[in-house]
Amino acid sequence: MDPLTHALLGASAAHVAFSPKLGRRAWMIGAIAGMLPDVEFFIRSSEDPLLNIEVHRQFTHAFAFIPVGGAVAAAPWLLKRAHRAGWKPVLGAATIAYATHGLLDACTNYGTQLLWPFSDLRIAWHWLTTIGPLITLMLLLGLVFGVRLDRRWPAALGLAGILAYTGAAVWQQERALAAQADIAASRGHAVERAKMFPTVGNVFLWRSVYESGSVLHTDRIRAGGGLSWKAGSTVPLVTEAALTPAERASERIVRDYRRFAWFSDGWVARAPAAPEVYGDARYSLSTERFEPIWGVRFHPGARVPTEWVDFTAQNKVPLSGLWRELSGNDPGYGPLPGVTATR
């Protein structure tokens, strides 16, 4: 999630739990602690372009690191003698706020290593996008009114609102997954694995991706009152065997390919417009075809043979098109196989 939402979530949790003892200090401590885990985003290396994707959402986001992170977040206040006598609520506010960060990130697509150092599994529940305006607004209003009124219930309502929103996302995702199974069956596809990804700021429109016969099939599913869908595109799945002979001859390139495949959970495909780029097929700049948001390009023989390719600057949300899809006015959508009415 974006830093503002993390700050608001941490501040709201700390305000609800500790404002009776800490007053307005509670939300300030919580805001700092809620953002702190993302400090590892700045760990980078020009010699190792993939270092950042390995450590981002890793140790600072893990359950095991929460006590350490809470203590670090509380330190600026505990260094002041006036706050040391009441250190327990200060540490408690920082710790509970710090703990919200990893859990919220795990609700998104990117993947969070909650179980580090015991496992490098990237947990991603794919319920929320990394930008959620409604979630941010609910938290902001709850916190502002809670602080101004010196009451906990407005912030508690904000927290309840995001829980309800997440619950709705879980339900809609299950509906979309059922629709995905019907679509695949109508094509005669045996689904080897499948994912359902939310689109920006809503729980109604989903990006469906499934693998069948080493081919990735991507569609759009609208889970409004009724279910409808829009056929997308296909792209071959890429595995390590697809590396060129020159790439396979480099131990560094093979290792880096495996690191990227781990990061993208094995959803790797070549960019049709730039086939030398191995892209993360979970995301696309286009709703019609696969245009990776990021990926890797290899340069055998170079001192640093791996290049991180980032197209995020081109990731513009087409609001008019998104609204047509959400409102049911996109003519590309039709009924699910075997269904006569869609809206």
DRENDO-1510 file (C-alpha; in Angstrom, 1 decimal, always signed):
<recs>
REC; n; res; u; v; w
REC; 1; MET; +0.0; +0.0; +0.0 .
REC; 2; ASP; +1.0; +3.6; -0.4 .
REC; 3; PRO; +2.8; +5.4; +2.5 .
REC; 4; LEU; -0.2; +7.6; +3.3 .
REC; 5; THR; -2.5; +4.7; +3.8 .
REC; 6; HIS; +0.0; +2.8; +6.0 .
REC; 7; ALA; +0.5; +6.0; +8.1 .
REC; 8; LEU; -3.3; +6.4; +8.5 .
REC; 9; LEU; -3.8; +2.7; +9.4 .
REC; 10; GLY; -1.0; +2.7; +12.0 .
REC; 11; ALA; -2.2; +6.0; +13.4 .
REC; 12; SER; -5.8; +4.8; +13.6 .
REC; 13; ALA; -4.9; +1.6; +15.3 .
REC; 14; ALA; -2.7; +3.3; +17.9 .
REC; 15; HIS; -5.3; +6.0; +18.5 .
REC; 16; VAL; -8.1; +3.5; +19.2 .
REC; 17; ALA; -5.9; +1.3; +21.4 .
REC; 18; PHE; -3.8; +3.9; +23.3 .
REC; 19; SER; -5.2; +7.4; +23.1 .
REC; 20; PRO; -6.8; +7.2; +26.6 .
REC; 21; LYS; -3.2; +6.9; +28.0 .
REC; 22; LEU; -1.2; +8.8; +25.4 .
REC; 23; GLY; -3.6; +11.5; +24.1 .
REC; 24; ARG; -2.6; +12.9; +20.7 .
REC; 25; ARG; +0.8; +11.3; +20.9 .
REC; 26; ALA; -0.8; +7.9; +20.1 .
REC; 27; TRP; -1.7; +8.8; +16.5 .
REC; 28; MET; +1.6; +10.5; +15.9 .
REC; 29; ILE; +3.6; +7.4; +17.2 .
REC; 30; GLY; +1.3; +5.2; +15.1 .
REC; 31; ALA; +1.7; +7.1; +11.9 .
REC; 32; ILE; +5.5; +6.9; +12.1 .
REC; 33; ALA; +5.5; +3.2; +13.1 .
REC; 34; GLY; +3.0; +2.4; +10.3 .
REC; 35; MET; +5.3; +3.7; +7.6 .
REC; 36; LEU; +8.6; +2.5; +9.1 .
REC; 37; PRO; +8.7; -1.1; +7.6 .
REC; 38; ASP; +9.1; +0.4; +4.1 .
REC; 39; VAL; +12.5; +1.9; +5.0 .
REC; 40; GLU; +14.1; -1.2; +3.3 .
REC; 41; PHE; +12.8; +0.1; +0.0 .
REC; 42; PHE; +15.9; +2.2; -0.1 .
REC; 43; ILE; +18.2; -0.8; +0.0 .
REC; 44; ARG; +19.6; -0.9; -3.5 .
REC; 45; SER; +22.8; -1.8; -5.4 .
REC; 46; SER; +24.1; -0.9; -8.8 .
REC; 47; GLU; +26.0; -4.1; -8.8 .
REC; 48; ASP; +22.9; -6.2; -8.1 .
REC; 49; PRO; +19.7; -4.7; -9.7 .
REC; 50; LEU; +17.6; -7.5; -8.1 .
REC; 51; LEU; +18.6; -6.8; -4.5 .
REC; 52; ASN; +15.7; -4.4; -4.0 .
REC; 53; ILE; +13.0; -6.9; -5.1 .
REC; 54; GLU; +14.5; -9.5; -2.7 .
REC; 55; VAL; +14.5; -7.3; +0.4 .
REC; 56; HIS; +11.5; -5.1; -0.2 .
REC; 57; ARG; +8.6; -6.5; +1.9 .
REC; 58; GLN; +11.0; -8.9; +3.5 .
REC; 59; PHE; +12.5; -8.8; +7.0 .
REC; 60; THR; +11.0; -5.5; +8.1 .
REC; 61; HIS; +7.6; -6.8; +7.2 .
REC; 62; ALA; +7.9; -10.2; +8.9 .
REC; 63; PHE; +5.9; -11.2; +11.9 .
REC; 64; ALA; +9.2; -12.1; +13.7 .
REC; 65; PHE; +10.5; -8.5; +13.2 .
REC; 66; ILE; +7.5; -6.8; +14.7 .
REC; 67; PRO; +8.9; -6.5; +18.3 .
REC; 68; VAL; +12.1; -5.0; +16.9 .
REC; 69; GLY; +10.3; -2.7; +14.6 .
REC; 70; GLY; +8.0; -1.5; +17.3 .
REC; 71; ALA; +11.0; -0.7; +19.6 .
REC; 72; VAL; +12.7; +1.2; +16.9 .
REC; 73; ALA; +9.6; +3.2; +16.1 .
REC; 74; ALA; +9.1; +4.0; +19.8 .
REC; 75; ALA; +12.7; +5.0; +20.3 .
REC; 76; PRO; +12.4; +8.7; +19.4 .
REC; 77; TRP; +9.8; +9.2; +22.1 .
REC; 78; LEU; +11.5; +7.0; +24.7 .
REC; 79; LEU; +14.8; +8.9; +24.3 .
REC; 80; LYS; +13.0; +11.8; +26.0 .
REC; 81; ARG; +13.1; +11.5; +29.8 .
REC; 82; ALA; +9.6; +12.8; +30.2 .
REC; 83; HIS; +8.2; +9.8; +28.3 .
REC; 84; ARG; +10.2; +7.1; +29.9 .
REC; 85; ALA; +8.0; +6.7; +33.0 .
REC; 86; GLY; +5.1; +5.8; +30.7 .
REC; 87; TRP; +7.1; +3.7; +28.3 .
REC; 88; LYS; +4.7; +0.8; +28.1 .
REC; 89; PRO; +1.8; +2.5; +26.2 .
REC; 90; VAL; +4.4; +4.2; +23.9 .
REC; 91; LEU; +5.9; +0.9; +23.0 .
REC; 92; GLY; +2.5; -0.7; +22.7 .
REC; 93; ALA; +1.2; +2.0; +20.3 .
REC; 94; ALA; +4.3; +1.7; +18.1 .
REC; 95; THR; +4.2; -2.0; +18.1 .
REC; 96; ILE; +0.5; -2.4; +17.2 .
REC; 97; ALA; +0.9; +0.2; +14.4 .
REC; 98; TYR; +4.0; -1.4; +13.1 .
REC; 99; ALA; +2.2; -4.8; +13.0 .
REC; 100; THR; -0.5; -3.4; +10.7 .
REC; 101; HIS; +1.9; -2.7; +7.9 .
REC; 102; GLY; +2.8; -6.2; +6.8 .
REC; 103; LEU; -0.7; -7.5; +7.1 .
REC; 104; LEU; -2.1; -4.8; +4.9 .
REC; 105; ASP; +0.6; -5.4; +2.3 .
REC; 106; ALA; -0.2; -9.1; +2.3 .
REC; 107; CYS; -3.7; -8.2; +1.2 .
REC; 108; THR; -2.3; -6.8; -2.0 .
REC; 109; ASN; -0.8; -8.4; -5.1 .
REC; 110; TYR; +2.9; -7.8; -4.6 .
REC; 111; GLY; +3.7; -10.4; -2.0 .
REC; 112; THR; +5.0; -10.1; +1.6 .
REC; 113; GLN; +7.4; -12.4; +3.4 .
REC; 114; LEU; +5.4; -12.5; +6.6 .
REC; 115; LEU; +7.1; -15.8; +7.7 .
REC; 116; TRP; +10.8; -14.6; +7.2 .
REC; 117; PRO; +13.3; -15.9; +8.3 .
REC; 118; PHE; +11.6; -19.3; +8.5 .
REC; 119; SER; +10.3; -19.2; +4.9 .
REC; 120; ASP; +10.8; -17.0; +1.9 .
REC; 121; LEU; +7.2; -17.6; +0.8 .
REC; 122; ARG; +5.7; -14.4; -0.6 .
REC; 123; ILE; +2.2; -14.2; +0.8 .
REC; 124; ALA; -0.2; -12.3; -1.4 .
REC; 125; TRP; -4.0; -12.6; -1.0 .
REC; 126; HIS; -4.8; -10.4; -4.0 .
REC; 127; TRP; -7.8; -8.6; -2.3 .
REC; 128; LEU; -6.6; -5.0; -2.6 .
REC; 129; THR; -4.6; -2.9; -5.0 .
REC; 130; THR; -1.6; -0.9; -3.7 .
REC; 131; ILE; -3.7; +2.3; -4.3 .
REC; 132; GLY; -7.1; +2.3; -2.6 .
REC; 133; PRO; -8.7; +5.7; -2.5 .
REC; 134; LEU; -11.8; +4.6; -0.6 .
REC; 135; ILE; -9.7; +2.8; +2.1 .
REC; 136; THR; -7.5; +5.9; +2.5 .
REC; 137; LEU; -10.5; +8.2; +2.7 .
REC; 138; MET; -12.3; +6.1; +5.4 .
REC; 139; LEU; -9.1; +6.0; +7.5 .
REC; 140; LEU; -8.5; +9.7; +7.0 .
REC; 141; LEU; -12.0; +10.8; +8.0 .
REC; 142; GLY; -12.1; +8.4; +11.0 .
REC; 143; LEU; -8.7; +9.6; +12.3 .
REC; 144; VAL; -9.4; +13.3; +11.8 .
REC; 145; PHE; -12.7; +13.3; +13.6 .
REC; 146; GLY; -11.3; +11.0; +16.3 .
REC; 147; VAL; -8.5; +13.3; +17.1 .
REC; 148; ARG; -10.6; +16.5; +16.8 .
REC; 149; LEU; -13.3; +15.1; +19.0 .
REC; 150; ASP; -10.9; +13.3; +21.3 .
REC; 151; ARG; -12.9; +10.2; +20.9 .
REC; 152; ARG; -11.9; +6.7; +19.7 .
REC; 153; TRP; -15.1; +5.6; +18.0 .
REC; 154; PRO; -14.6; +7.6; +14.7 .
REC; 155; ALA; -11.2; +6.0; +14.1 .
REC; 156; ALA; -12.7; +2.6; +15.1 .
REC; 157; LEU; -15.4; +3.2; +12.4 .
REC; 158; GLY; -12.7; +3.9; +9.9 .
REC; 159; LEU; -11.0; +0.6; +10.8 .
REC; 160; ALA; -14.3; -1.2; +10.6 .
REC; 161; GLY; -14.9; +0.3; +7.2 .
REC; 162; ILE; -11.7; -1.1; +5.7 .
REC; 163; LEU; -12.4; -4.5; +7.3 .
REC; 164; ALA; -15.9; -4.4; +5.6 .
REC; 165; TYR; -14.3; -3.3; +2.3 .
REC; 166; THR; -11.7; -6.2; +2.5 .
REC; 167; GLY; -14.5; -8.6; +3.3 .
REC; 168; ALA; -16.4; -7.5; +0.2 .
REC; 169; ALA; -13.2; -7.9; -1.9 .
REC; 170; VAL; -12.8; -11.5; -0.6 .
REC; 171; TRP; -16.4; -12.3; -1.6 .
REC; 172; GLN; -16.2; -10.7; -5.0 .
REC; 173; GLN; -12.9; -12.5; -5.7 .
REC; 174; GLU; -14.5; -15.8; -5.0 .
REC; 175; ARG; -17.3; -15.0; -7.4 .
REC; 176; ALA; -14.7; -14.0; -10.0 .
REC; 177; LEU; -12.7; -17.2; -9.5 .
REC; 178; ALA; -15.9; -19.2; -10.1 .
REC; 179; ALA; -16.5; -17.3; -13.3 .
REC; 180; GLN; -12.9; -17.9; -14.3 .
REC; 181; ALA; -13.4; -21.7; -13.9 .
REC; 182; ASP; -16.5; -21.5; -16.1 .
REC; 183; ILE; -14.7; -19.6; -18.8 .
REC; 184; ALA; -11.8; -22.0; -18.8 .
REC; 185; ALA; -14.1; -25.0; -19.0 .
REC; 186; SER; -16.0; -23.5; -21.9 .
REC; 187; ARG; -12.7; -23.3; -23.8 .
REC; 188; GLY; -11.8; -26.9; -22.9 .
REC; 189; HIS; -8.8; -25.8; -20.8 .
REC; 190; ALA; -7.4; -27.8; -17.9 .
REC; 191; VAL; -6.4; -25.1; -15.5 .
REC; 192; GLU; -3.0; -25.8; -13.9 .
REC; 193; ARG; -3.0; -22.7; -11.7 .
REC; 194; ALA; -5.0; -19.5; -11.5 .
REC; 195; LYS; -5.0; -16.1; -10.0 .
REC; 196; MET; -7.5; -13.3; -9.7 .
REC; 197; PHE; -6.2; -9.7; -9.4 .
REC; 198; PRO; -8.2; -6.6; -8.3 .
REC; 199; THR; -8.1; -3.5; -10.4 .
REC; 200; VAL; -7.5; +0.0; -9.0 .
REC; 201; GLY; -9.8; +1.2; -6.2 .
REC; 202; ASN; -12.8; -1.2; -6.5 .
REC; 203; VAL; -14.0; -4.7; -5.7 .
REC; 204; PHE; -16.0; -5.2; -8.9 .
REC; 205; LEU; -13.5; -5.5; -11.7 .
REC; 206; TRP; -10.9; -8.2; -11.8 .
REC; 207; ARG; -8.0; -9.3; -13.9 .
REC; 208; SER; -8.2; -13.1; -14.5 .
REC; 209; VAL; -5.0; -15.0; -15.2 .
REC; 210; TYR; -4.7; -18.8; -15.5 .
REC; 211; GLU; -2.2; -21.2; -16.9 .
REC; 212; SER; -3.2; -24.1; -19.2 .
REC; 213; GLY; -0.8; -26.0; -21.4 .
REC; 214; SER; +2.1; -23.6; -20.7 .
REC; 215; VAL; +0.0; -20.7; -22.0 .
REC; 216; LEU; -1.2; -17.8; -19.9 .
REC; 217; HIS; -4.8; -16.7; -20.6 .
REC; 218; THR; -5.8; -13.2; -19.4 .
REC; 219; ASP; -9.4; -12.0; -19.3 .
REC; 220; ARG; -11.4; -9.3; -17.5 .
REC; 221; ILE; -14.3; -10.2; -15.2 .
REC; 222; ARG; -16.9; -7.8; -13.9 .
REC; 223; ALA; -18.5; -8.9; -10.6 .
REC; 224; GLY; -21.3; -6.4; -10.2 .
REC; 225; GLY; -24.9; -7.4; -9.6 .
REC; 226; GLY; -24.4; -10.2; -12.2 .
REC; 227; LEU; -21.2; -11.6; -13.6 .
REC; 228; SER; -19.9; -10.7; -17.1 .
REC; 229; TRP; -16.5; -11.0; -18.8 .
REC; 230; LYS; -14.4; -9.7; -21.6 .
REC; 231; ALA; -12.0; -11.9; -23.4 .
REC; 232; GLY; -8.4; -10.9; -23.2 .
REC; 233; SER; -5.2; -12.2; -24.7 .
REC; 234; THR; -2.8; -15.2; -24.4 .
REC; 235; VAL; +1.0; -15.3; -24.0 .
REC; 236; PRO; +3.3; -18.3; -23.7 .
REC; 237; LEU; +4.6; -19.0; -20.2 .
REC; 238; VAL; +8.4; -18.7; -20.0 .
REC; 239; THR; +10.5; -21.1; -17.9 .
REC; 240; GLU; +14.2; -21.3; -17.2 .
REC; 241; ALA; +14.5; -23.6; -20.3 .
REC; 242; ALA; +13.6; -20.7; -22.5 .
REC; 243; LEU; +16.9; -18.8; -21.7 .
REC; 244; THR; +19.1; -18.5; -24.7 .
REC; 245; PRO; +22.3; -20.6; -24.8 .
REC; 246; ALA; +24.4; -17.5; -24.0 .
REC; 247; GLU; +22.2; -16.7; -21.0 .
REC; 248; ARG; +22.3; -20.3; -19.8 .
REC; 249; ALA; +26.1; -20.2; -20.0 .
REC; 250; SER; +26.2; -17.5; -17.3 .
REC; 251; GLU; +25.8; -18.7; -13.8 .
REC; 252; ARG; +24.9; -15.2; -12.7 .
REC; 253; ILE; +22.1; -14.9; -15.3 .
REC; 254; VAL; +20.7; -18.3; -14.4 .
REC; 255; ARG; +20.7; -17.3; -10.7 .
REC; 256; ASP; +19.1; -13.9; -11.5 .
REC; 257; TYR; +16.4; -15.5; -13.6 .
REC; 258; ARG; +15.5; -17.8; -10.7 .
REC; 259; ARG; +15.4; -14.8; -8.4 .
REC; 260; PHE; +13.1; -13.0; -10.8 .
REC; 261; ALA; +10.9; -16.1; -11.2 .
REC; 262; TRP; +10.6; -16.4; -7.4 .
REC; 263; PHE; +9.7; -12.7; -7.2 .
REC; 264; SER; +7.0; -13.0; -9.8 .
REC; 265; ASP; +5.7; -16.3; -8.4 .
REC; 266; GLY; +6.5; -18.1; -11.7 .
REC; 267; TRP; +4.3; -15.9; -13.8 .
REC; 268; VAL; +6.9; -15.0; -16.3 .
REC; 269; ALA; +6.3; -14.2; -20.0 .
REC; 270; ARG; +8.2; -12.4; -22.7 .
REC; 271; ALA; +6.9; -8.9; -23.7 .
REC; 272; PRO; +5.5; -9.3; -27.2 .
REC; 273; ALA; +6.7; -5.8; -28.1 .
REC; 274; ALA; +10.1; -6.4; -26.5 .
REC; 275; PRO; +10.8; -10.2; -26.5 .
REC; 276; GLU; +14.2; -9.8; -24.9 .
REC; 277; VAL; +12.4; -8.7; -21.7 .
REC; 278; TYR; +11.2; -11.4; -19.3 .
REC; 279; GLY; +8.2; -9.8; -17.7 .
REC; 280; ASP; +6.1; -10.3; -14.6 .
REC; 281; ALA; +2.8; -11.5; -16.1 .
REC; 282; ARG; +0.8; -10.8; -13.0 .
REC; 283; TYR; +0.5; -7.2; -14.1 .
REC; 284; SER; +0.1; -5.4; -17.5 .
REC; 285; LEU; +0.0; -1.8; -18.7 .
REC; 286; SER; -2.7; -2.7; -21.2 .
REC; 287; THR; -6.1; -4.3; -20.6 .
REC; 288; GLU; -6.1; -5.8; -24.1 .
REC; 289; ARG; -2.7; -7.5; -24.3 .
REC; 290; PHE; +0.4; -8.2; -22.2 .
REC; 291; GLU; +2.6; -5.2; -21.6 .
REC; 292; PRO; +4.7; -5.8; -18.5 .
REC; 293; ILE; +5.0; -3.2; -15.9 .
REC; 294; TRP; +8.5; -4.5; -15.0 .
REC; 295; GLY; +10.8; -7.3; -15.9 .
REC; 296; VAL; +14.5; -8.2; -16.5 .
REC; 297; ARG; +16.7; -8.1; -19.6 .
REC; 298; PHE; +20.0; -10.0; -19.7 .
REC; 299; HIS; +23.3; -8.9; -21.3 .
REC; 300; PRO; +25.6; -12.0; -21.4 .
REC; 301; GLY; +29.2; -11.0; -21.1 .
REC; 302; ALA; +28.6; -7.7; -19.4 .
REC; 303; ARG; +30.1; -6.9; -16.0 .
REC; 304; VAL; +26.6; -6.6; -14.6 .
REC; 305; PRO; +24.6; -8.8; -16.9 .
REC; 306; THR; +21.2; -8.3; -15.4 .
REC; 307; GLU; +19.1; -5.1; -16.1 .
REC; 308; TRP; +16.0; -4.3; -14.2 .
REC; 309; VAL; +13.4; -2.9; -16.6 .
REC; 310; ASP; +10.8; -0.7; -15.1 .
REC; 311; PHE; +7.9; +0.7; -17.0 .
REC; 312; THR; +5.9; +2.0; -14.0 .
REC; 313; ALA; +6.2; +5.6; -15.2 .
REC; 314; GLN; +4.0; +4.5; -18.1 .
REC; 315; ASN; +1.3; +3.0; -15.8 .
REC; 316; LYS; -1.5; +5.5; -16.3 .
REC; 317; VAL; -4.9; +4.5; -15.1 .
REC; 318; PRO; -7.4; +5.0; -17.9 .
REC; 319; LEU; -10.2; +6.4; -15.8 .
REC; 320; SER; -12.7; +6.8; -18.6 .
REC; 321; GLY; -12.2; +3.2; -19.7 .
REC; 322; LEU; -12.3; +1.9; -16.1 .
REC; 323; TRP; -15.5; +3.7; -15.5 .
REC; 324; ARG; -17.1; +2.2; -18.6 .
REC; 325; GLU; -16.2; -1.3; -17.4 .
REC; 326; LEU; -17.4; -0.6; -13.9 .
REC; 327; SER; -20.7; +0.9; -15.0 .
REC; 328; GLY; -21.4; -2.0; -17.4 .
REC; 329; ASN; -21.1; +0.2; -20.5 .
REC; 330; ASP; -18.2; -1.5; -22.1 .
REC; 331; PRO; -19.5; -3.3; -25.2 .
REC; 332; GLY; -16.7; -5.8; -25.0 .
REC; 333; TYR; -18.3; -7.5; -22.0 .
REC; 334; GLY; -20.7; -10.4; -22.4 .
REC; 335; PRO; -22.4; -13.1; -20.4 .
REC; 336; LEU; -20.6; -16.0; -18.9 .
REC; 337; PRO; -20.7; -19.3; -20.9 .
REC; 338; GLY; -24.2; -20.8; -20.4 .
REC; 339; VAL; -25.6; -17.5; -19.0 .
REC; 340; THR; -28.2; -15.5; -20.9 .
REC; 341; ALA; -28.2; -12.3; -18.8 .
REC; 342; THR; -25.3; -10.3; -17.5 .
REC; 343; ARG; -26.5; -7.1; -15.9 .
</recs>
